Amino acid sequence: MNVPAKSSKYWCKSSVLSILKNPAYTGRTYAFTSANGRTRQKPQEEWIEIPNVTPPIISPEIFKAAQKQLQVNREKATRNNTKHQYLLGGHIKCRQCGHTYTGGAIAVKRKDDTYQRRLYRCTGKKRDVSPINRCSSKGWGADKLEAMVWGKLEEYLSKPELIVSELEKQRQDANQLGVFESQLQDVERQLKAVDREQQQLLQWALKGFPESQVESENRRLNKARETLKAQIAELEAQIKASQDAVISIPKLEGFIERMQGRIATLDFEGKRQVLDMLSVTVWLDGESVEVTGVIPTEEGVIATTPSSKFLPPLL
């Protein structure tokens, strides 16, 4: 595009990353983002959004997709796990807080010997990720969790009738599409009301209302916004699942047949590719494991795979 960098001949990684993460390009502008002049940035929940002051350059959908890809890149990066391999890295989510589980190892002493035990732990337990409400989810032993999840995946691919049965249930639930769409409209109206309240709050701040009162009210509104956004994301996923609840049995059986001939001989990287291809997500809630994914074809997605719940806590 021949766009010059701001202060040098070349664009550096940090500059590009800063652009990719800056919501201002979607037309979103915030006030009161720093304290003590500009020496300390406030937590984002204390920012006040100023609507309709910055013209958008990209759509919210493109920005959201970029953030999702950046998150995936962070979760699946191997630079922080050079000593051990983690098959499910980047594929585990916490039901309690929504954060990702990452792999790590701890030293375990056994008599006169010490060995490394691989674990998956929720990043929501870290102070820098959740400084206020840290997650209480348990860690999971990597060996057992990986074996059980991969075993369940092999079981489903060896028994197509399990997938077909669940997909039939999804198709029968497709008549709830209108209910989901109505709920989505209601939540979107609530989100617009929060936006109006926050715009009024900005006027209070500019008129000199006590800073502590403004910040307290702004935290409440931002928390409400995040809750509503999470509800919107869930409803949109339910709507998409209802819209996609169309089963192509020949395509499904063809895909499974191709996979059955390969899956037993896959090495670590091969298994990682399968998990990526099927968009496998493992949800942990402290009591059980839930595995979801999609089955692709050359023409696109056949359908959402069934949700499979199993396992007691492993640690």
DAVENQUI-V448659 format. One record per backbone hydrogen bond with DSSP energy under -1.0 kcal/mol. NH is the residue of the N-H (numbers start at 1). CO is the residue of the C=O. E is the energy in kcal/mol with one decimal. If there is no record, write none. Layout:
BEGIN
nh->[NH/NH]
co->[CO/CO]
e->[E/E]
END
This chain:
BEGIN
nh->[16/17/18/19/20/21/22/25/26/27/28/31/35/39/40/42/46/47/48/50/57/58/63/64/65/66/67/68/69/70/71/72/73/74/75/76/81/89/91/93/94/95/98/101/102/104/106/108/110/113/115/117/119/120/121/123/125/126/130/135/140/142/145/146/147/148/149/150/151/152/153/154/155/156/157/158/162/164/165/166/167/168/169/170/171/172/173/174/176/177/180/181/182/183/184/185/186/187/188/189/190/191/192/193/194/195/196/197/198/199/200/201/202/203/204/205/206/207/208/209/214/215/216/217/218/219/220/221/222/223/224/225/226/227/228/229/230/231/232/233/234/235/236/237/238/239/240/241/242/243/244/246/252/253/254/255/256/257/258/259/260/261/262/263/265/271/272/273/274/275/276/277/278/279/280/281/282/283/284/285/289/290/291/292/294/295/297/302/305/308/310]
co->[12/13/14/15/16/17/19/22/23/24/23/48/40/36/35/33/43/44/31/29/25/25/59/60/61/62/63/64/65/66/67/68/69/70/71/72/78/86/88/282/99/284/94/92/121/119/117/115/113/110/108/106/104/140/102/100/122/123/126/124/120/118/141/142/143/144/145/146/147/148/149/150/151/152/153/154/159/160/161/162/163/164/165/166/167/168/169/171/173/174/176/177/178/179/180/181/182/183/184/185/186/187/188/189/190/191/192/193/194/195/196/197/198/199/200/201/202/203/205/204/210/211/212/213/214/215/216/217/218/219/220/221/222/223/224/225/226/227/228/229/230/231/232/233/234/235/236/237/238/239/240/244/248/249/250/251/252/253/254/255/256/257/259/259/262/267/268/269/270/271/272/273/274/276/275/292/91/290/93/288/310/283/308/281/278/303/300/295/293/291/289]
e->[-1.9/-2.7/-2.2/-1.9/-2.4/-1.6/-1.0/-1.3/-1.9/-1.7/-1.5/-3.4/-3.5/-1.3/-1.6/-2.7/-2.3/-1.6/-2.2/-3.6/-3.1/-2.2/-2.1/-2.8/-2.2/-2.2/-2.4/-2.2/-2.2/-2.4/-2.3/-2.4/-2.6/-2.2/-2.7/-2.3/-1.3/-1.5/-2.6/-3.1/-2.5/-3.3/-1.8/-2.0/-2.6/-2.3/-2.1/-3.2/-3.7/-2.5/-2.6/-2.9/-3.5/-2.6/-2.5/-2.6/-1.5/-1.7/-2.8/-2.2/-2.5/-2.1/-2.2/-2.8/-2.0/-2.5/-2.6/-2.5/-2.1/-2.2/-2.2/-2.5/-2.1/-2.1/-2.2/-1.4/-1.8/-2.6/-2.3/-1.6/-2.6/-2.1/-1.4/-2.0/-2.3/-1.9/-1.5/-1.1/-2.0/-1.6/-2.3/-2.4/-2.1/-2.3/-2.4/-2.0/-1.8/-2.3/-2.5/-1.8/-1.8/-2.1/-1.9/-1.8/-1.8/-2.0/-2.0/-2.1/-2.3/-1.9/-1.9/-2.0/-1.8/-1.4/-1.8/-2.4/-2.4/-1.4/-1.3/-2.1/-2.2/-2.9/-2.1/-2.2/-2.4/-2.3/-1.7/-2.2/-2.7/-2.3/-2.2/-2.5/-2.4/-2.1/-2.4/-2.6/-2.1/-2.0/-2.4/-2.5/-2.1/-2.5/-2.8/-1.9/-2.1/-2.6/-2.4/-2.4/-2.1/-2.4/-2.3/-3.0/-2.6/-3.0/-2.3/-2.4/-2.3/-2.3/-1.9/-2.3/-2.5/-1.1/-1.6/-2.7/-1.6/-2.5/-2.2/-2.1/-1.8/-2.4/-2.2/-2.9/-2.5/-1.1/-2.3/-2.6/-3.7/-3.6/-2.6/-1.5/-3.1/-2.4/-2.0/-2.4/-3.0/-1.7/-2.8/-3.2/-2.6/-1.8/-2.2]
END
